[in-house]
Amino acid sequence: MAKKNSTKRPDKIIPMSNKWIQEADLKTGAFTAQAKKAGMSVQAFARHVLKKGSKYSETTKRRARLAQTFKKMSKK
């Protein structure tokens, strides 16, 4: 039996526009500030936050995923 994805998803799939990042409501520097406060680099903090069992808020976890996405985009 396959595991179900544990993340909550809306019933309707909303198509993503090509300019999703311009439309995003970002708080500039919020995740970087959290990483500095924790004494880590942004990417190290993102890995730390996304580890299984971490107690960070869902907002922080989303910011960590976004930081990893931006890192991947910068390599292209």
N, C-alpha and C positions, 0 to 999 in steps of 0.2 A: 504494500500500500504506500503510495507516494505521500510525502509530507506536504501539507498545505502551507502556502506562504503566510507568515504570521503578521505581515504588515496590513494595516487597514487600507482598503481601496474603495473609492466611490463606486456605486452601482453602474454609473455611466462613464464611458471612456471619453475624455475630453481631448480632442486633437490638439497637439502642441504646435504653436506657431513657430516659424523660423527665427523669430526675434524674441524668444522666450526670456533671454537674459535681460534685455532692455525693459521688458515688462515686469520683471521680478522686483519685489519690494525688499531691497537689501539694506541692512544696517552696516555701512562701510566700517570695516575694522573691528567689528564685534568679536568675530572668531579669533582674529589675530591677538586681540587684547586678552581673551581667555587663555590662549596658548602661552603668551608671555607671562601671565599671572601664574600659570602652572609650571613655568620654567622650561618650556619645550618649544621646538620649532612648530610651525603650523602643521606640517605633514605628520610629525611625530604625535602631536596632540590629536590629530584626526584619527590616526590608527588607534591611539589609546581610547578615545571616545567610542569608537565603533567596535571595540573588543566585546565579545560575548559576555554579558553579565554586568556591563558598566551601568552606573546609576545616573548617567547624565540625562537631562531633559530631552524630549523629542526635538525641540528647536535646536539644541546643540548638536544632536546627531544629524539633523538635516544640514546644518552648517558644515559639519565634518564631511558629509558626502559631497556637498557642493565644492568644498576645498579640494577634495580628491579629483572631482570632475574638472575643475579649473586647471589643476596640475596636468592632467591628461591632455587637455586642450592646448596647453602651452607647448607641448612636444610636437604638435602637428605643424 
